[in-house]
């Protein structure tokens, strides 16, 4: 069987279909795909018939044709075709249709940042990826994330990321909420984390000798690279954040078992969106009992307060008092005769 240009086009089309695990190709689907490829190449062609298609598949299953191994699973009495090994391909690692769709979605997400000066590199990368993977066709966006490219301090995200990757020590001009003027910090950056729509960078502060110094990007005034030797971190940052909610970890903080009681109306929300990975829940007639094992911090208190009257801290007593104090202080504002409205 001679492998002419038309046959090679059909074989490549079949290879693409057999690799696509995101769709079930029955024999008519394969025939339609092959004829569409042929007509795209030669509009005057009459295409092929199903007999030729079966011959093509049989040839590809021979050693001369590449020795492909197919699964022919059935829906009802009709079989659909795909490779037994989904990673197999006759013609190199091209993207299948599902992978191409996912790549396009990823590029669409990247384009959300392309208009911002600090993400100028995205403008250069998108055309390269589209050309490399043949993703010229564009569709409308099908996914959306909460993001704000105009967030204060976001322009420092790229230089901080590059400093972490390239292991560079920085001089950071910083002004926290308690300081009337900015001050400089020598900083070895290790880890970037987003929480509650704010970005934070963690690293080593040699002046204070603190290996987990925390800087909020929206409080940074400037970032300058230095020639100082970079000190490696020994902290497993995924493990570091596992025991807390948010980004604040107390130096002497210890893991505690926090027991909470939620009203029945909010229970489905808490069950489907756990407060913490350690959460264990038990539904009762009176509501939902939840136990989490974390190091208590400011962010945990804020999270609990966000549920208002739908939650109560059961234990430990000391943490219960912390939350109750915050509720009392909030309530005191509404107890005043005059509330400033202007």
N, C-alpha and C positions, 0 to 999 in steps of 0.2 A: 504493500500500500504506500504510494508515494506521498511524501509530506510536502505538499505544495503550500503556497502562501495562504490559500483559502482554508486548507486543513489546519494549518498552524494557528490561524485565527480562531477556529472552532475549538481546538484543543486548549488554547489559553482561556477561552470563555468558559469551557467546562471546568477547567482547573479552578477558576475564580468562583464558580457556583458551588463546586464540591467543598471548597474551603469555608464557605460562608455559613457559619453555625447559627446565624441570626435569622435564617429563612429556610423553609422546606421547599426544595426544588423537585417537583414531579416531572415526569418525562415531557409533558407539554410545556412546562416552564423552561426546561432546558432547551427545548426546540425553539421557543420564542426568544430566549437569550441569544442563542447561536445565530438565528436569522437576523435579529436586531443588529448584532455585531457585523454580520456580513453586509447587510444593507447600508450600514453606516460607512463601511469601507468602499462598497460598490453599489450605488443606488439602482443600477440596472440589473442586478442579480435577482434571480428567482428564489434564492435561498436553498435550503435542503429539506428533504422529507424525513419523517420519523425513522424510516429504514436506514438512512445514512447516519442518523444520530446513534442508533443502536450499534451500527458498525464502528463508529468512532469510539464509543465507550468500550466495546469489546477489544478494539486495538489498544487503547490506553491501558487495559488490564493485562496485556501481554508484556513480556520482557522488552520487546522491541519498542513498545509504546510508552515505557516508563514503569510498568509493573504496579500501577496504582491499585490500592485496596479500598473498596467501597463498602459502605453500610447501605442496606436497602430496607430501611424500616418502613412499615406500612401504617397508613391511616385508613381504616376500612380495608379495602382490597387494593388500594393504590399505593405503590412504594414511592418514597422520595429518596434522593441520592445525596450522600456526602462522604467525605473521607473517613475511614476508621480512625486515623490519627489526624485530629484537627490542625496540627502544626505542619502537616505534610504539604508540599507544593512542588509542582514540576518545574516552575520557572522562577525560583528565588523567592525571597520573603516580601511579596507584595501584600498590601493591605486588602483584606476581604471587605465586603460591603459594610458589615457591622462595625469593623474596626475603623473604616473610613468615616462612617457616620459619627462615631465617638470622637475621632480626631477632629472632625469639623466642629463638633460641639465645644471641644477644648479650645480651638482657635477662636470661636465666637466669644468665649469667656475672656480670652486674652485681649481681644479687640476692645473690650470694655475699658481697658487701661491705656490703650494706644494713644489716646488724645492728650494724655497728661505728660508734661515734659520729663518727669522723673522716670517714666516708663518708655522712653524713646527707643530702647532696645527692642521693644515689642514690635515696632514698626518695621525693623529690619528682619526680625525672625519669622514673622507671619508669611511673607512672600516666599521665603526659603522653604518653609515647611509645606506650603501649598504646592510648590514646584516639586519638591522631593517626593511627596506622597500622592501627587496627582489630585489635589483637592481644590481645584480651581472653582468648581461649582459651589455657590453659596446659597444657603437657605436662611430663612428667618430664624431668630433665636428661639430655642425651645427650653431654655433653662435660665433661671435668674437667681442671683445671690444678693444678700444684703451687703452692699459695699458703698464706700464713699471715697472716691479718688481725691476729693477736695479736703479730706480730713487733715487738720493741722498736724504737721510732723511726718506726713506720709512720704514726703520727698526724701527723707532720710532712710527709708526702707531699703532701697537699692544699695547705697554705699555701705550700710551696716551689713547687709547680706553678703556683699562682696568681701568685706573685711573678715567676716566669719569664714567664708570659703577659702580665702587666701591667707588667713591667719595673720592679720595686721593689727597692731596696737594703735589705738586712737586717742586723740585729745578731744573730749566732748565738752562743749560749752553748754551748761545746763542750769535751769532755774526751776527748782521745785516750788510748790505752792506756799511754802513757809519762808522762802528766801526773797528779800526785796530786790536783789540783784543777781544776775547770772554768775556762775563760778565754773572753773575748769576741773575736769576729772580725767585722769589717765585711765583708760578703759581697755580691757581685753575682751572683746565681744564673743559670746558663745552660742546664744540661742535667742531666736525671735518668737514671740508668742502674741496672739491676738485674743483679747477677752473683752466682751461687752463693747464691741466696736472701737476699742482702743488697742494700739500696738505697744508692746513692751520689749526691751532687749535686756538680756541677762548676761553678766560677765564678771570678770575679776577687777576689783578696784585695789591696786597695790598700796595706795596711801592708807586706806582703811583696813587693808589685808582681809577683804571680804570676797569670797569666791563666787557669791551669788548676788552681786549688786544688781539692783533693778532700776532701769531708767525708762520712763514713759516717753515715747517718741514725740508726743505733742508738747513736751516741756524742753526739748532739745533746741538750742539756738544755732549750733554749728557742729560739724564733725570734721576733724583734720587727721589725716594719716601721719603716723610717726615712723621712725626707724628703730624703735625699741624692739627687743626680742619678745616674741609672743609666748605666753605661758599657756600650756595645754590645760584643759579642764579634765577633772577626774569625775565630774558629776554626770550621772545618767539622767538627762533632763526629762525624759518621759517618766521615769520612776519618781523624780523629784516632784513633778506636778500631780502625780497620781493621788497623793494623800491630801490634796487640798481642792477647794473650789476657787477658781480664779487664779490669781498670780502671787498673792501675798502668803509667804510661809514664815511663821515666827521662828526665830533662832532656837529657842528652847521649847518650841511647840511639840506636843505629843499627840499621837493619834487617840481620839476618843470615840466612844460609841454614842452617837447622837440619836435619840429616839424622838420621833415626831408623830403627831396625830393630825390627819387631814380629814376634813368633812367629806361626806360621800359624794357631793356634787363635783368636787375637784379631783377625786380619786382617779378617774380615767386619764386625766392629763398627767398626773404624777406617775402613773403606771407606764404610760407610753413615752414619757420624757423623764427618765430618772434624774434625780438631783445629782447623783454621783454613781460611778461604776460599781461601787461596793453596796449599792442599795439593795435591801431585802424588804419585801412588802408582805403584808397580810391583811386581807379584807375582813372587816368585822361589821356587825350590825350598826355600830355607832360611827363607822368611818374606816379610814385606811391607816394602819399602823406601819410606819416606815422607820427602818434603822439604817444609818450610814456610818461608816468608820472613816473619819477625817480628822485633820488638824483644824480646829475652829479658827476662823479668821474673819476679817471685815466683810469680805465678799459673801461668805456663808450667811452672815447675819442679814445682809441686804437681800439675799435670795429668799430667805425665810420671810422677811418682812414684806416681800413683794406679793405673798399670798394673802396678806391682810388677815381678816377674821376666819379664813378657811384653814388655818394651821395653828397648832399649839406645840411648844417644846415641852416634852414630858421629862426628859433627862438628858444630861446630868443637870443637877440643880444650879450649879454655878453658871452654866451656859444659858439655862432658862432665865436666870436673873439678868444676864446681859441683854437678852432679847426683850424681856419685860421692861427693863429700864428705857430702852429705845422707844418702845410703844408708849410708855408713860410720858416721855419727853415730847413725843409727837402729839399726844392727846392734850398736853398742857397748852399747846399753841391754840387749840380750838376752844379751850376753856377761858381764854382771855376775852374780856368784854370788847376790846377794840382789835380788829384785825386789819393790818395795813393792806389796803386794796390797790393802792397806787404805787 
